[in-house]
Amino acid sequence: MSNKPLSVDIVSDVMCPWCYIGKRRLEQALAGIGGAFEVDIRWRPYQLDPTLPKAGKDRRRYLEDKFGGPDGATQAYRAVRQAAQDDGIDFDFDAIEVSANTLDAHRLIRWAGSEGSETQGKVVDALFRMYFEDGRNIGDDAVLIEAAADAGMDRAVIATLLKGDADRAEVRAEIDMAREMGVTGVPCFIIDNKYAVMGAQPADTLEDALREIFANRHTEAGESATGRG
């Protein structure tokens, strides 16, 4: 059991800038581990604002309403801009015209997961990049289909799925489950189905957590084998 890959379930919303930063920091943490042990990444859905319509809302107006005016919105994103710069992400918030409803994006991420963690990771990366760097509306079916195709998924299949309600209820149920588990903000990294690391923690913090949890798993397995666990 101790030799199984260390699972990391990332509860995330693709309209959350800290989630994009968290993804980049996790990648840095994994690079630091350097293959010392295997890590299995799975992306789980969360919606910061499930009330947004399918077409989304004007981004500038949405943020000003949320943060109490232009100054509040600017202040709220100051730390995000600095963190993104430090981690090499080229956010272009001015290019984002629409605050998107991400339910269909999460459906796509779920379908990508059925094709493997690599495909799912590519889709998640494409959606973050499209939204935060290119200003695309990731609630729009055409954009979602493009992200899927870029990750090697079947464009026609995804187009058909998006037209229906496939996995809509399942995604909402997963989001509800995350809230019931106490997830109130994202990203949240659930490691080995036991431990939660909240927020976009520095890469070295994530690396230390992964190493410690993996080491503890081996220790616990050894204690159990000798009758002390």
Backbone torsions as a table, in degrees:
resi	resn	phi	psi	omega
1	MET	NA	-37.7	-176.4
2	SER	-68.6	-16.6	-179.9
3	ASN	-90.2	-2.9	177.0
4	LYS	-66.3	152.6	176.6
5	PRO	-57.2	146.9	175.9
6	LEU	-78.1	120.4	-177.7
7	SER	-84.5	138.2	173.6
8	VAL	-129.2	108.5	175.9
9	ASP	-96.5	120.8	-176.3
10	ILE	-104.9	109.5	175.2
11	VAL	-82.0	121.2	-165.6
12	SER	-154.4	156.8	170.6
13	ASP	-126.6	132.0	-174.7
14	VAL	-76.4	2.1	169.8
15	MET	-102.9	9.7	-179.1
16	CYS	-99.3	114.9	-178.7
17	PRO	-63.8	-33.4	179.0
18	TRP	-67.2	-27.2	177.1
19	CYS	-68.8	-37.2	176.2
20	TYR	-65.5	-42.7	177.3
21	ILE	-63.3	-42.5	178.5
22	GLY	-61.0	-38.1	177.7
23	LYS	-63.0	-45.0	179.9
24	ARG	-63.2	-39.8	180.0
25	ARG	-69.6	-35.5	175.7
26	LEU	-64.1	-40.6	177.8
27	GLU	-60.4	-39.2	177.4
28	GLN	-66.5	-38.8	178.2
29	ALA	-63.8	-42.4	179.8
30	LEU	-66.1	-36.4	176.3
31	ALA	-63.6	-35.7	178.1
32	GLY	-67.4	-34.6	177.8
33	ILE	-68.2	-34.8	172.0
34	GLY	63.0	31.8	177.8
35	GLY	81.6	12.6	178.7
36	ALA	-60.8	-30.3	172.3
37	PHE	-153.7	160.9	-175.2
38	GLU	-86.0	139.5	178.8
39	VAL	-123.6	129.0	-179.6
40	ASP	-105.2	112.7	-175.8
41	ILE	-96.0	131.2	174.6
42	ARG	-133.8	135.3	-178.9
43	TRP	-98.5	128.9	-178.0
44	ARG	-115.1	147.4	-172.4
45	PRO	-81.8	150.9	171.4
46	TYR	-155.7	148.4	176.4
47	GLN	-124.7	119.7	175.9
48	LEU	-65.9	-34.0	178.9
49	ASP	-144.5	90.1	179.7
50	PRO	-72.9	-6.4	-178.8
51	THR	-82.5	-10.6	179.7
52	LEU	-62.9	138.7	179.0
53	PRO	-71.8	164.7	179.1
54	LYS	-53.6	-39.5	-179.0
55	ALA	-76.4	-10.0	-178.1
56	GLY	80.1	-174.2	178.1
57	LYS	-133.5	155.3	176.5
58	ASP	-52.1	123.0	-172.1
59	ARG	-62.3	-47.8	-176.8
60	ARG	-61.3	-47.6	-179.3
61	ARG	-64.9	-39.1	-179.0
62	TYR	-61.4	-46.9	-178.3
63	LEU	-69.0	-37.9	179.1
64	GLU	-66.4	-38.9	175.8
65	ASP	-65.1	-39.6	-176.4
66	LYS	-70.8	-38.8	-173.2
67	PHE	-108.5	10.0	173.7
68	GLY	79.6	38.6	175.5
69	GLY	112.1	173.5	-176.4
70	PRO	-59.2	-40.7	-178.0
71	ASP	-66.3	-39.8	179.5
72	GLY	-64.6	-40.7	179.0
73	ALA	-65.0	-42.3	179.2
74	THR	-62.8	-43.7	-179.9
75	GLN	-64.3	-41.2	-177.5
76	ALA	-62.4	-30.7	-175.7
77	TYR	-99.0	1.9	-178.9
78	ARG	-63.6	-47.2	-179.5
79	ALA	-66.9	-34.3	178.5
80	VAL	-63.4	-45.4	-179.5
81	ARG	-61.0	-42.4	-179.0
82	GLN	-66.3	-44.0	180.0
83	ALA	-63.3	-41.5	179.8
84	ALA	-62.7	-42.3	178.8
85	GLN	-61.7	-42.3	-179.8
86	ASP	-64.2	-31.3	-176.6
87	ASP	-99.7	9.0	173.1
88	GLY	76.5	26.4	177.5
89	ILE	-103.2	129.5	-176.4
90	ASP	-95.3	73.6	177.2
91	PHE	-62.8	139.3	173.4
92	ASP	-129.1	76.0	-176.0
93	PHE	-62.2	-30.3	-178.8
94	ASP	-66.9	-21.8	-179.4
95	ALA	-81.3	-15.6	-177.1
96	ILE	-80.5	112.7	-178.7
97	GLU	-92.7	-25.7	-172.7
98	VAL	-128.8	128.3	167.5
99	SER	-80.6	116.0	-166.8
100	ALA	-92.6	147.8	164.8
101	ASN	-78.6	126.4	-170.6
102	THR	-102.2	10.4	-178.0
103	LEU	-58.9	-46.6	-179.2
104	ASP	-69.0	-31.5	174.7
105	ALA	-62.4	-38.9	178.4
106	HIS	-70.7	-32.8	173.4
107	ARG	-60.8	-45.2	178.7
108	LEU	-61.3	-43.5	179.6
109	ILE	-61.5	-38.4	177.7
110	ARG	-63.1	-45.7	179.0
111	TRP	-64.0	-38.1	178.5
112	ALA	-63.2	-36.0	179.1
113	GLY	-61.9	-29.8	179.1
114	SER	-70.7	-15.2	177.6
115	GLU	-98.6	1.1	176.6
116	GLY	119.8	157.9	-176.5
117	SER	-65.9	-30.9	179.8
118	GLU	-66.5	-45.9	178.5
119	THR	-63.9	-42.2	179.3
120	GLN	-61.6	-43.0	178.3
121	GLY	-61.6	-38.7	178.5
122	LYS	-65.0	-40.5	179.8
123	VAL	-66.2	-45.7	179.1
124	VAL	-59.7	-45.3	179.8
125	ASP	-62.3	-42.0	179.6
126	ALA	-62.8	-41.4	-179.0
127	LEU	-67.1	-43.6	175.9
128	PHE	-59.3	-46.8	-177.3
129	ARG	-64.8	-44.9	-179.5
130	MET	-59.8	-40.7	-175.4
131	TYR	-78.0	-53.6	-170.4
132	PHE	-86.5	-22.2	-179.7
133	GLU	-106.8	-31.6	-177.2
134	ASP	-106.6	-10.3	178.0
135	GLY	72.0	24.0	-178.1
136	ARG	-80.5	156.3	177.9
137	ASN	-88.8	101.7	-176.0
138	ILE	-81.6	12.0	168.5
139	GLY	-96.6	-8.9	-177.3
140	ASP	-84.5	131.5	-176.3
141	ASP	-57.9	-40.0	-177.7
142	ALA	-62.6	-38.6	178.8
143	VAL	-68.5	-41.0	178.9
144	LEU	-64.4	-41.1	178.5
145	ILE	-63.9	-39.2	178.0
146	GLU	-63.6	-42.8	179.1
147	ALA	-62.5	-41.3	178.9
148	ALA	-63.3	-46.1	-179.2
149	ALA	-63.3	-38.9	178.6
150	ASP	-62.6	-27.0	179.4
151	ALA	-90.6	3.3	177.4
152	GLY	91.5	10.7	178.7
153	MET	-84.7	161.8	-177.3
154	ASP	-76.2	114.6	-175.8
155	ARG	-58.9	-43.6	-176.7
156	ALA	-67.5	-40.3	179.2
157	VAL	-62.8	-45.4	-179.1
158	ILE	-64.9	-39.8	178.3
159	ALA	-60.4	-41.6	179.0
160	THR	-67.0	-43.8	179.8
161	LEU	-62.1	-41.4	-178.2
162	LEU	-65.1	-27.2	-179.8
163	LYS	-71.7	-21.8	-178.5
164	GLY	-105.6	-162.6	-177.0
165	ASP	-108.7	17.5	-177.5
166	ALA	-54.3	125.5	174.7
167	ASP	66.0	8.9	177.5
168	ARG	-63.5	-48.2	-179.4
169	ALA	-65.8	-37.9	-178.6
170	GLU	-65.8	-40.7	178.3
171	VAL	-64.8	-43.8	178.3
172	ARG	-62.7	-37.5	178.8
173	ALA	-65.1	-39.3	177.7
174	GLU	-64.3	-40.1	178.8
175	ILE	-64.6	-43.5	177.4
176	ASP	-61.4	-40.2	-179.7
177	MET	-64.1	-40.7	178.5
178	ALA	-61.1	-42.2	179.2
179	ARG	-66.5	-38.7	178.3
180	GLU	-65.5	-29.0	177.6
181	MET	-77.8	-6.9	177.9
182	GLY	101.5	8.6	177.0
183	VAL	-75.9	112.0	-179.2
184	THR	-113.4	-8.2	178.0
185	GLY	-151.3	158.2	-178.2
186	VAL	-131.6	154.6	6.2
187	PRO	-77.4	154.9	172.3
188	CYS	-130.1	122.0	-178.8
189	PHE	-99.7	114.4	177.8
190	ILE	-100.7	112.5	-171.1
191	ILE	-105.5	127.4	176.9
192	ASP	58.4	28.0	178.5
193	ASN	60.6	16.5	-175.5
194	LYS	-130.5	-37.9	-167.8
195	TYR	-116.1	138.5	-179.5
196	ALA	-115.6	131.3	173.0
197	VAL	-114.3	116.2	-174.6
198	MET	-93.6	138.9	173.3
199	GLY	86.4	169.9	179.3
200	ALA	-82.6	75.3	-177.3
201	GLN	-68.6	154.9	176.7
202	PRO	-55.6	152.5	-176.5
203	ALA	-57.9	-40.0	-178.1
204	ASP	-69.0	-29.9	176.1
205	THR	-66.9	-43.8	177.5
206	LEU	-64.4	-42.6	179.6
207	GLU	-61.7	-44.3	179.8
208	ASP	-61.7	-41.4	-179.9
209	ALA	-63.4	-44.4	-179.9
210	LEU	-63.6	-44.8	179.8
211	ARG	-63.3	-43.7	-177.7
212	GLU	-65.6	-43.8	-178.7
213	ILE	-66.5	-39.6	177.9
214	PHE	-64.9	-42.6	179.6
215	ALA	-64.7	-40.6	179.3
216	ASN	-64.2	-35.1	178.5
217	ARG	-61.3	-42.6	178.7
218	HIS	-66.9	-38.7	179.3
219	THR	-64.3	-46.0	179.8
220	GLU	-62.7	-39.2	178.9
221	ALA	-64.6	-38.6	179.0
222	GLY	-67.4	-40.3	178.9
223	GLU	-64.5	-40.7	-180.0
224	SER	-64.1	-40.0	-178.6
225	ALA	-66.0	-29.3	-179.3
226	THR	-96.6	6.7	174.7
227	GLY	85.5	10.6	-179.2
228	ARG	-100.1	-7.2	-176.8
229	GLY	-92.7	NA	NA
